[in-house]
Protein backbone atom coordinates (compact mmCIF):
# COMPACT_ATOMS: atom_id res chain seq x y z
CA UNK A 1 0.00 0.00 0.00
CA UNK A 2 1.34 3.42 -0.92
CA UNK A 3 1.17 6.48 1.32
CA UNK A 4 -1.40 7.97 -1.04
CA UNK A 5 -3.60 4.88 -0.76
CA UNK A 6 -3.29 4.92 3.03
CA UNK A 7 -4.30 8.59 3.10
CA UNK A 8 -7.31 7.79 0.91
CA UNK A 9 -8.38 5.05 3.35
CA UNK A 10 -8.01 7.45 6.30
CA UNK A 11 -10.14 10.06 4.56
CA UNK A 12 -12.82 7.50 3.70
CA UNK A 13 -12.84 6.24 7.28
CA UNK A 14 -13.17 9.81 8.59
CA UNK A 15 -16.09 10.45 6.21
CA UNK A 16 -17.77 7.23 7.33
CA UNK A 17 -17.35 8.16 11.00
CA UNK A 18 -18.84 11.60 10.43
CA UNK A 19 -21.94 10.13 8.83
CA UNK A 20 -22.20 7.02 11.06
CA UNK A 21 -24.90 6.61 13.64
CA UNK A 22 -22.66 5.94 16.64
CA UNK A 23 -22.53 7.60 20.04
CA UNK A 24 -20.72 10.90 20.27
CA UNK A 25 -17.83 9.66 22.44
CA UNK A 26 -16.95 6.76 20.10
CA UNK A 27 -17.24 9.00 17.05
CA UNK A 28 -15.03 11.67 18.63
CA UNK A 29 -12.36 9.15 19.66
CA UNK A 30 -12.43 7.49 16.23
CA UNK A 31 -12.09 10.84 14.45
CA UNK A 32 -9.20 11.88 16.69
CA UNK A 33 -7.41 8.59 16.06
CA UNK A 34 -7.85 8.74 12.29
CA UNK A 35 -6.72 12.37 12.11
CA UNK A 36 -3.55 11.44 14.02
CA UNK A 37 -2.97 8.53 11.62
CA UNK A 38 -3.43 10.85 8.66
CA UNK A 39 -0.93 13.35 10.10
CA UNK A 40 1.63 10.60 10.72
CA UNK A 41 1.29 9.30 7.17
CA UNK A 42 1.64 12.80 5.72
CA UNK A 43 4.90 13.31 7.64
CA UNK A 44 6.35 10.19 6.04
CA UNK A 45 5.73 11.56 2.56
CA UNK A 46 8.76 13.45 1.22
CA UNK A 47 8.23 17.19 0.95
CA UNK A 48 10.54 19.83 -0.41
CA UNK A 49 11.81 22.45 2.05
CA UNK A 50 10.72 26.01 1.43
CA UNK A 51 13.49 28.41 0.46
CA UNK A 52 12.64 31.52 2.42
CA UNK A 53 13.86 35.07 2.19
CA UNK A 54 16.66 34.04 -0.22
CA UNK A 55 18.81 32.78 2.63
CA UNK A 56 17.39 29.80 4.52
CA UNK A 57 15.25 26.70 4.21
CA UNK A 58 12.19 26.12 6.36
CA UNK A 59 10.12 23.01 7.00
CA UNK A 60 7.05 22.78 4.74
CA UNK A 61 5.04 21.40 7.64
CA UNK A 62 5.91 23.37 10.80
CA UNK A 63 7.69 26.31 9.11
CA UNK A 64 10.67 26.15 11.46
CA UNK A 65 14.16 26.80 10.13
CA UNK A 66 16.48 25.87 12.97
CA UNK A 67 16.17 22.09 12.45
CA UNK A 68 16.31 21.96 8.66
CA UNK A 69 19.74 21.02 7.37
CA UNK A 70 20.92 18.84 4.54
CA UNK A 71 23.37 16.20 5.69
CA UNK A 72 25.55 14.60 3.02
CA UNK A 73 22.73 14.74 0.47
CA UNK A 74 20.56 12.35 2.50
CA UNK A 75 16.90 12.86 3.29
CA UNK A 76 16.49 14.13 6.81
CA UNK A 77 13.57 14.60 9.09
CA UNK A 78 12.72 17.99 10.52
CA UNK A 79 13.94 18.06 14.10
CA UNK A 80 10.93 20.13 15.07
CA UNK A 81 8.01 18.08 13.75
CA UNK A 82 9.41 14.93 12.11
CA UNK A 83 8.49 15.79 8.50
CA UNK A 84 10.60 13.87 5.96
CA UNK A 85 12.50 16.46 3.91
CA UNK A 86 13.30 15.86 0.24
CA UNK A 87 16.53 17.54 -0.83
CA UNK A 88 16.56 16.22 -4.41
CA UNK A 89 16.69 18.76 -7.23
Buried (B, 14 or more C-beta within 10 A) or exposed (E): EEEEEBBEBBEEBBEEBEEEEEEEEEBEEBBEBBEEBBEEBBBEBEBEBBEEEEEEBBBBBBEBBEBBEEEEEEEBBBBBBBBBBBBEE
